[in-house]
Amino acid sequence: MVRIIRLLGAASGALLGLAFVLTQQKLFDNSGAPGLITLVWVLAWISVGFLLLPYLTVVPAGWLIREVQAMSTAEFVAAVVGLLLGLLMALLLGLPLAALPPPFGTYLPIGVSICLGLGMVGLTVAKRVDLVEAARAAGLVRNEDSATVGSQGGQTQVVVDTSAIIDGRIADIVDSGFLFHKLVIPHFVLDELQRIADSSDTQRRGRGRRGLEILARLQKEGPTPVEIVTDDPVEAADVDSKLVLLARARGAAILTNDFNLNRVADLQAVRVLNINSLANALKPALLPGDSLKIKIITEGKEQGQGVGYLDDGTMVVIEGGARHVDEELDVVVTRVLQTVMGRMVFGQLHQE
């Protein structure tokens, strides 16, 4: 394509050079070798056309195509709507401006059209989320139930947080078939995951690398489609805010096990799929009076307490268990405390 454009540029340059020579026939007559200078002149125009035409056509067009492809659907729609609104406003202002005497009546409508068109494009893209909310409040856009996972093109979507990837349980959830939605991985999440994998801390670096391996396996072998997107809301500074804005723009849910992100998303009416909440919901129910067989691992914070763990990782605090560290004993459940951070079980040693 570029080669054809260069050839067209060379041909155009030759025509321009010859046209200039033909219209200005006496231009090189006073020179010592008018034929040679005319030839050099035409060759110079051919070279200029050959070198410059791609930068005037193909390069700007390629840049424009790449920028449009990098835009999300919401950004593209907002840009088109903003351009139409800007041109409509420019038309209304341009009619009276065109009645002014030249040169004002000639150039002012053009300048107003350019300024309002580009200005409205930038404004609508920057405020696209607020504009959608205002349209929903006015009844212009169907107000979807906030509890419904969003979809785009008929495919339900879930935006995945870094914490959910490095946690590792996402692979088991996907393989089990409970998470069948399209997984959307923003590029800024990949960047954060890469920084964790390059960390100087050994444990943190290991978790980051495991997250990258899990993500690669989900892309190649997982039953659920995985899409890497370049959407990056520039109005947000931190990753959590970017995730919330991206999920709102796509009408999607967020998959995470980050408690703070969970709270922020809830406040902005974005649905959250919390892996920890799912794990808590799947834990077997324990009631006061139930008996457990627990190995006491360590002493608790309070005097005389011992601490053990169930197979699912639930902490069990045993009154009077401090003197039985490393022993496996029968424990009677006395109280179960359930919070958003997890579940704690309190018990006492079984009295025979």
C-alpha atoms as one frame of an Amber mdcrd trajectory, in Angstrom:
protein
   0.000   0.000   0.000   2.777   2.439   0.934   4.639   1.579  -2.277   1.593
   2.470  -4.388   1.164   5.738  -2.481   4.836   6.583  -3.102   4.468   5.909
  -6.821   1.376   8.116  -6.919   3.310  10.780  -5.044   6.162  10.580  -7.545
   3.737  10.868 -10.458   1.974  13.812  -8.808   5.319  15.492  -8.182   6.311
  15.025 -11.843   3.019  16.547 -13.021   3.376  19.519 -10.669   6.966  20.102
 -11.756   6.084  19.936 -15.456   3.013  22.124 -14.987   5.125  24.767 -13.272
   7.709  24.667 -16.072   5.037  24.911 -18.778   3.277  27.839 -17.100   6.571
  29.611 -16.461   8.387  28.882 -19.725  10.972  31.662 -19.341  11.952  30.616
 -15.822  15.160  28.797 -16.833  15.867  30.525 -20.152  18.555  32.756 -18.683
  20.460  29.822 -17.215  23.394  28.241 -18.989  21.688  24.844 -19.408  17.911
  25.257 -19.286  17.226  21.651 -20.302  19.403  20.198 -17.539  17.956  22.533
 -14.904  14.424  21.691 -16.037  15.228  17.976 -15.668  16.696  18.511 -12.189
  13.645  20.589 -11.252  11.215  17.825 -12.307  13.307  15.144 -10.566  13.269
  17.218  -7.395   9.469  17.400  -7.502   9.302  13.652  -8.121  11.501  13.050
  -5.043   9.386  15.361  -2.908   6.167  13.637  -3.965   7.716  10.176  -3.476
   8.910  10.972   0.071   6.150  13.221   1.412   2.859  11.774   0.127   2.867
   8.747   2.526   3.341  11.122   5.485   0.415  13.201   4.271  -1.926  10.240
   3.708  -0.990   6.749   4.960   0.769   7.704   8.192  -2.028   9.996   9.516
  -4.659   7.461   8.426  -2.826   4.616  10.190  -2.481   6.680  13.355  -6.194
   7.522  13.257  -7.153   3.853  12.773  -4.964   2.752  15.706  -6.434   5.408
  17.980 -10.003   4.431  17.053  -9.240   0.740  17.651  -7.779   1.573  21.063
 -10.985   3.353  22.096 -13.645   1.472  23.977 -17.155   1.275  22.544 -18.375
   3.828  25.089 -15.597   6.262  24.151 -16.263   5.869  20.432 -20.015   6.431
  20.791 -19.403   9.428  23.061 -16.943  10.894  20.522 -19.415  10.525  17.632
 -22.268  12.048  19.652 -20.028  14.904  20.775 -18.893  15.604  17.212 -22.491
  15.717  15.972 -23.538  18.042  18.800 -20.528  20.284  18.184 -21.222  20.531
  14.449 -24.905  21.245  15.119 -23.991  24.082  17.474 -21.462  25.358  14.924
 -24.153  25.350  12.239 -26.469  27.445  14.404 -23.675  29.915  15.152 -22.241
  29.830  11.645 -25.394  31.094   9.916 -25.286  34.594  11.485 -21.468  34.656
  11.318 -21.565  33.983   7.570 -23.474  37.241   7.109 -20.480  39.273   8.325
 -18.342  41.045   5.696 -15.266  39.249   4.359 -12.932  37.933   5.534 -14.806
  37.387   8.848 -17.849  35.858   7.184 -15.619  33.418   5.304 -13.300  32.131
   8.020 -15.216  32.539  11.300 -17.806  29.765  10.545 -14.965  27.366   9.691
 -13.042  28.199  12.859 -16.162  27.896  15.024 -16.963  24.486  13.475 -13.472
  23.152  14.196 -13.376  24.474  17.772 -16.868  23.331  18.751 -16.520  19.943
  17.011 -13.217  19.033  18.686 -14.230  20.624  21.988 -17.463  18.649  22.236
 -15.634  15.414  21.323 -13.209  15.888  24.227 -15.983  16.918  26.623 -18.317
  13.996  25.885 -15.517  11.408  26.014 -14.257  12.741  29.363 -17.758  12.815
  30.907 -19.214   9.754  29.171 -19.993   7.897  32.427 -21.862  10.868  33.914
 -23.728  11.431  30.638 -24.917   7.807  30.597 -26.102   8.107  34.201 -27.945
  11.332  33.364 -29.566   9.657  30.344 -30.686   6.760  32.526 -32.110   9.129
  35.120 -34.043  10.945  32.386 -35.402   7.660  31.024 -33.574   7.972  27.685
 -31.572   4.794  28.345 -32.960   1.607  29.842 -31.923   1.396  33.469 -30.603
  -2.114  33.926 -30.816  -3.818  37.269 -27.548  -3.222  39.072 -27.600  -6.839
  40.220 -27.444  -8.062  36.645 -24.060  -8.873  35.234 -23.468  -6.650  32.227
 -23.127  -7.865  28.712 -21.738  -6.553  25.472 -22.683  -8.048  22.164 -24.726
 -10.754  23.896 -21.711 -12.009  25.894 -21.796 -11.439  29.654 -18.585  -9.916
  30.977 -16.638  -9.863  34.227 -13.692  -7.506  34.747 -10.980  -9.337  36.689
  -8.925  -7.662  39.412  -5.253  -8.418  40.094  -6.061  -9.907  43.508  -8.389
 -12.483  41.932  -5.670 -13.597  39.499  -2.846 -14.015  42.017  -5.253 -15.681
  44.459  -5.264 -18.715  42.160  -8.754 -20.013  42.935 -10.147 -18.365  39.795
  -8.838 -21.277  37.713 -10.745 -23.847  39.804 -13.918 -21.743  39.701 -13.717
 -21.433  35.907 -12.965 -25.138  35.459 -15.935 -26.051  37.642 -18.269 -24.179
  35.293 -19.640 -21.765  37.888 -17.926 -18.793  36.220 -18.947 -18.981  32.561
 -18.791 -15.262  31.741 -16.313 -13.611  29.404 -13.294 -12.600  31.503 -12.036
  -9.092  30.692  -8.426  -8.419  31.727  -7.509  -4.712  31.472  -3.977  -3.940
  30.354  -3.306  -1.910  33.520  -4.083  -5.038  35.570  -1.506  -6.952  33.518
   1.018  -4.177  34.194   0.352  -4.415  37.945   0.648  -8.202  37.791   3.984
  -7.849  35.973   5.265  -5.465  38.667   4.316  -8.005  41.345   6.086 -10.775
  39.411   9.229  -8.589  39.247   9.123  -7.710  42.953  12.249  -8.102  45.082
  10.172  -9.874  47.749  10.382 -13.628  47.122   6.855 -14.474  48.275   5.294
 -11.579  46.382   7.284 -12.440  43.249   6.145 -16.062  43.443   2.481 -15.065
  43.697   2.831 -12.725  40.715   4.435 -15.390  38.548   1.785 -17.915  39.560
  -0.871 -15.379  38.557   0.723 -14.964  35.118   0.839 -18.741  34.671  -2.819
 -19.112  35.680  -3.835 -16.350  33.275  -1.887 -17.961  30.430  -3.553 -21.320
  31.152  -7.008 -19.737  31.179  -6.308 -18.139  27.791  -5.099 -21.381  26.196
  -7.112 -24.123  27.897  -9.898 -22.497  29.892 -13.526 -23.093  28.899 -14.275
 -19.392  29.382 -13.169 -16.739  26.824 -10.495 -14.323  28.056 -10.081 -10.891
  26.455  -7.178  -8.499  27.070  -8.425  -4.927  26.621  -6.489  -1.669  26.384
  -9.257   0.454  27.938  -7.649   2.764  30.481  -9.911   5.421  32.066  -7.563
   8.411  32.211  -9.740  10.243  34.743  -8.819   7.673  37.437  -5.417   7.562
  39.103  -5.347   4.187  40.902  -6.124   0.694  39.655  -9.244   0.222  41.812
 -10.872   3.384  40.450  -9.976   2.387  36.887 -11.610  -1.023  37.416 -14.828
   0.527  38.723 -15.037   3.027  35.843 -14.267   0.323  33.268 -16.914  -1.987
  34.730 -19.493   0.818  34.721 -18.671   1.756  31.134 -19.036  -1.861  29.991
 -21.967  -2.684  32.251 -19.901  -5.545  33.691 -19.217  -7.005  37.124 -15.871
  -7.066  38.956 -14.228 -10.302  40.115 -11.997  -9.701  43.132 -11.197 -10.693
  46.694 -10.096  -7.177  47.685 -12.337  -5.965  50.513 -11.694  -2.248  49.859
 -12.436  -2.566  46.129 -15.596  -4.471  47.062 -16.783  -1.552  49.197 -15.943
   1.112  46.590 -17.723  -0.817  43.825 -20.802  -1.352  46.011 -21.022   2.383
  46.685 -21.057   3.033  42.921 -23.685   0.342  42.186 -21.253  -1.975  40.395
 -21.820  -5.668  40.998 -18.930  -7.517  42.643 -18.191 -11.240  42.533 -16.060
 -11.718  45.666 -14.132 -14.990  45.775 -13.866 -14.855  49.566 -17.640 -14.427
  49.878 -18.115 -17.450  47.600 -15.707 -19.510  49.697 -17.515 -18.500  52.906
 -20.858 -19.433  51.379 -19.547 -22.908  50.495 -18.120 -23.657  53.940 -20.077
 -26.260  55.900 -22.406 -24.734  58.469 -21.262 -24.972  62.062 -23.598 -24.506
  64.994 -22.955 -24.198  68.730 -22.752 -27.671  70.200 -21.134 -29.303  67.137
 -18.010 -31.373  67.812 -14.737 -30.964  65.910 -11.401 -32.683  65.985  -8.776
 -29.930  65.791  -4.994 -29.898  65.994  -3.903 -26.882  68.023  -1.177 -25.120
  66.051  -0.220 -22.182  68.244  -1.245 -20.064  71.197  -3.897 -17.394  70.754
  -3.778 -13.671  71.502  -5.645 -14.015  74.770  -4.164 -15.889  77.707  -4.949
 -19.588  77.704  -6.304 -19.651  74.140  -5.112 -22.051  71.481  -5.568 -21.687
  67.726  -6.220 -24.361  65.120  -7.571 -24.423  61.569 -10.191 -26.397  59.674
  -9.360 -27.958  56.312 -10.835 -24.931  54.496  -8.615 -22.513  56.437 -11.202
 -21.337  58.970  -9.583 -20.242  62.219 -10.779 -21.994  65.380 -10.018 -20.364
  68.737 -10.107 -22.868  71.631 -10.441 -21.705  75.211  -7.893 -23.468  77.417
  -6.018 -24.837  74.429  -2.730 -23.009  74.980  -1.272 -25.890  77.005  -2.124
 -28.423  74.277  -0.107 -27.004  71.350   0.685 -29.672  68.700  -2.022 -31.945
  70.117  -5.156 -33.049  68.269  -8.175 -32.753  70.531 -11.964 -32.904  70.479
 -13.484 -29.426  70.592 -17.093 -28.318  71.120 -18.215 -25.256  69.130 -19.498
 -22.467  71.364 -19.834 -19.564  68.942 -19.476 -18.830  65.202 -18.603 -15.303
  64.089 -19.304 -14.515  60.403 -17.907 -11.299  58.858 -17.186 -10.068  55.344
 -13.522 -10.773  56.028 -14.197 -14.422  56.794 -15.454 -16.748  59.513 -14.093
 -17.434  62.978 -15.118 -20.345  65.174 -14.808 -20.319  68.956 -14.862 -23.499
  70.999 -13.778 -25.197  74.174 -12.197 -28.507  74.966 -14.560 -31.443  75.116
 -15.259 -32.434  78.704 -15.720 -36.168  79.134
